[in-house]
Amino acid sequence: MTHDPADLAPRLLDWYDAHRRTMPWREEPTPYHVLLSELMLQQTRVDTVIPYFERFVARWPTLQDFAAADEDEVMSMWAGLGYYRRARNLLKAAREAVARGGLTGDPASLRELPGIGAYTAGAIASIAFGTQTPVVDGNVERVLSRLHRDGSDPTTTKGKRRFWELAEPLVPADRPGDFNQALMELGATVCSPRTPDCAACPWSHDCEAHAAGVALEFPKKKPKKKPVPVRGVAGILAFDGGILLAKRPAGVLLGGLWDPPSAEVDAESDLEGALVTAFRERLSLDVVVERRLGDVKHVFTHRRLTRTVFRVGLVGVGEPQALQGYDEVRVHRPGDGLALSKLALKTLALADDLPLLG
């Protein structure tokens, strides 16, 4: 089946004009707003992102404002959104862009910025600058795989390249940014993974997979690997009127965030002994385990963590030091603005009987 871009694009844009969702970054699609929203939206739902976007823009109205932001404050504002490397990349990209004189409409130039790949570069260039260039995310891959009944696996390098090749000739010179957003919107709201609403799709009569009755078979992907189960321990230590937390270094899981002192352990490990060792080797503190508070579970992309949490007490007198695997140690008190991951919040919630957390 032949797919004529000159026919497909107008119908998709008409559908988008009638059905697009209201999002704050669409009201004023400046390069900064597009950069901010697209990084936030990676692997995160729109309704989750909206309040974060609004808080960030209120706190840092311009790219220049954000580039001058303190990293700890950025991480604290990002807390709960997950995939924290995005926040560090966002700040690095903003600082580099400001140093270069601002964001541009050239995708190749944008891809030179830290953490900016083909998708984000295409989004900024097309939406904020009107550059005729494609944007391909998982929603677009799904629409195109069904439209062309193309069995390429989008999880492979070859498959990703194939969908960029299919998307490029479809992007019109007029309203390229709206077209790209329309294609992503179509995948997000109509051409869904399990329950596509083909009757509402402006491309249903062109869709080869729909015509063959096999839409649910596309895109062709290898089955996802199940998360690997891992065990961990963490200690709640009341210290100097607060709870002792340690900051993970950048470049590791949950890097730049604060967490009660913890360690990963083997399934056969003595949990209490491993925790005492972790405090000694990682913080130069001798502690005694007082009681078990419970377990918390947290799923990362490829790992499923079960963390056992203990209340611990300090033995003798000591000053914590950031040693193995930590950048900094600090006493946490309510309202101090430290960037805490969901895992840290779950862990601290088990100690809600401590009056200092009230």
Phi, psi and omega in degrees: 000134179271134180245113184269112180304325181294340178264321184290314187300311181299321180293321178292319180293323176298317178298317181296317179300329183272334192234000186295145179282152177276124179224141187299327181286343177280339181290325180218081187282063175290160177306319179296315180297321179292315177303310183298311184293319183293322177291322177294325185283347180297117178061026182220142183288151182301314184295334176285323186286324189309308181295328177294314179302314182296322178292319180297315182293325177293322182281320182230089188294333184234166176300320180296319177299314183292321180300332180270004185290153174282133184299320180298322179291321177299314181295324178294318179293330182279341188309131182099344181276339176080173180047063193292343176300332178300320182294318179293319178295322179300315181292318178298316181296319179297316181294319179293319180297317179296320178297332180271354181105004177123174176283152182235174178266012181263111182303322181296319178293318180297324181290349176282347180282149181302130175076005181259115178260190184299321182296306183294322178298317179295322179295312180298313184297316185280317186282317185271333185241352179075022178286136180280088182211147184280163171226124184234117172238191182297324178295318179293318178302319181294315180298312184291325179296324179282319179303315183263358187049051185261124184272013179297143180272112184290352177276354179257158179299317180296319180293318178299317179299320180299318182286330172295322179294322179289327183284324189304311183288348180279337187288120181280158176291329179267126179059049180297323179294317177295321178299314180297319178293325178295318181294319176293320179296320179299316179292325183285327189246337184241305183271061187283164184299316189249334183228064180295136178263077187297331180294335181264000186273130179290347180250013186300324181285346179262349190279117183290323179291322177295317180299326180271357180072027185234027184303322183291348180275357183237147358285159179277116181229150171290146178302141179291144175285140178289145177301141180280128178287134176226157180245154177207167176227153176214151182238131175265112182242114173289125188212123173051045176080013179208200176242134183284127176235156178233147183261126178284143180286156175298149177094354176244172178302129182061031180300140180085359182252161183259146187204148170302147179309134188209174176200150170273147185225162173282162182299331183266002187290151169283107188299314182295317179296321180295324180290317177300318179295320180297316178298319182291313186280329186263338184229356182060039178236140173261124181231163173237138179283124182266313177194158179275131181266335180140186180246148169237148179241141181212131181255122171265184183301315185239005184222144177241105187267132166248114183250125175267129187250133180237149165276132179234157177236151181282136176261119180073210181240135179198156175247125182295144176230143177279106182247246187294114171079011177231146177269329188200154175235139182209153174275126182265129174232153182305135176081011182276356172079015178291146179280110183248132177285167175299325178297316179297318180296320176298318181295313181293332180297335179287346180253030186289356176279350179288127182298334182290347178267356183285000000 
